[in-house]
Amino acid sequence: MGEKIYSVYIMTNKHNDVFYTGITNDIKSRASIPKVKSAKGIAKKYNDERMVYYEACGEIPSALAREKQIKANSRKKNVELIESINPKWLDINKTR
C-alpha cells in the first residue's frame, strides 16, 4: 500500500473574516465537508464554506510542522499566502 500524502489547507467563510487551518490526507473529501448543512464541530462553528488554499506536504510530520507555521502567521501573512496561489479567493474545490 502506498504512503499517504498529507496536505495543509485554509478554509474561510463567505466574508473571508475567519480562517481555519488544518491537515488532511484526503483533500477532496475535506473540501466538501463544510458544504453539508449538518456539519458539526469546526465546520459548523466557523461556517467555513470555502477552501481557498492548500499545499501538499508529504508525510504527517512535515504537514504538522507546516500547519503550525501557518497558524503562527499573522493574518496579513496568511492573506498573502492565499493570494499567492488564489488571488480571487475562489473555492478551490470548485476550480479543480
VOGU-3710 file (C-alpha; in Angstrom, 3 decimals, decimal comma):
1> mgekiysvyi> 0,000/0,000/0,000  1,348/3,447/-0,904  2,204/6,203/1,500  -0,445/8,772/2,272  0,170/12,310/1,119  -0,882/14,916/3,651  -1,959/18,427/2,749  -2,310/21,624/4,743  -5,324/23,742/3,870  -7,029/27,008/4,770
11> mtnkhndvfy> -10,806/27,307/4,788  -12,739/30,547/5,140  -16,306/31,759/5,369  -18,197/33,821/2,780  -16,859/37,090/4,227  -13,216/35,902/4,424  -13,072/37,046/8,032  -12,395/33,663/9,650  -9,611/31,269/8,697  -9,418/27,629/9,691
21> tgitndiksr> -6,131/25,855/9,016  -5,874/22,093/9,167  -4,326/18,980/7,672  -5,833/16,053/5,835  -4,813/13,012/3,845  -7,917/13,337/1,640  -8,125/16,902/0,327  -11,136/16,261/-1,930  -13,176/14,848/0,917  -12,169/17,623/3,333
31> asipkvksak> -13,078/20,329/0,858  -16,634/19,020/0,637  -17,317/18,636/4,395  -18,486/22,220/5,111  -20,977/22,064/2,250  -23,059/19,593/4,250  -25,640/21,535/6,263  -25,473/19,013/9,095  -21,715/19,549/9,584  -20,589/19,504/13,186
41> giakkynder> -17,605/20,755/15,121  -15,257/23,244/13,487  -17,171/23,361/10,185  -20,358/24,394/11,966  -18,708/26,732/14,481  -16,821/28,796/11,920  -19,111/28,236/8,934  -16,016/27,658/6,802  -17,573/27,292/3,409  -14,667/27,562/1,019
51> mvyyeacgei> -11,222/26,051/0,703  -9,035/28,890/-0,524  -5,563/27,409/-0,059  -3,846/24,054/0,134  -0,409/22,614/-0,315  0,821/19,038/-0,350  3,364/18,384/2,375  4,194/14,703/2,064  4,310/12,783/5,314  2,492/13,713/8,523
61> psalarekqi> 5,488/15,288/10,359  6,008/17,777/7,523  2,292/18,563/7,369  2,064/19,113/11,120  5,091/21,423/11,069  3,658/23,431/8,172  0,228/23,663/9,809  1,848/25,013/12,963  3,827/27,544/10,913  0,723/28,795/9,083
71> kansrkknve> -1,271/29,049/12,322  1,516/31,167/13,820  1,447/33,582/10,866  -0,201/36,952/11,120  -3,477/37,389/9,284  -1,664/39,613/6,767  0,885/36,908/6,026  -1,850/34,298/5,546  -3,745/36,619/3,200  -0,535/36,962/1,176
81> liesinpkwl> -0,111/33,174/1,202  -3,650/32,618/-0,068  -3,348/35,316/-2,711  -0,040/33,876/-3,956  -1,973/30,941/-5,453  -5,565/32,142/-5,357  -5,766/35,934/-5,898  -9,557/35,884/-6,416  -10,217/33,760/-3,309  -12,097/31,184/-5,363
91> dinktr> -13,306/27,959/-3,785  -10,527/25,566/-4,822  -12,950/22,680/-4,633  -14,942/24,234/-7,491  -11,900/25,049/-9,615  -10,428/21,540/-9,648
//
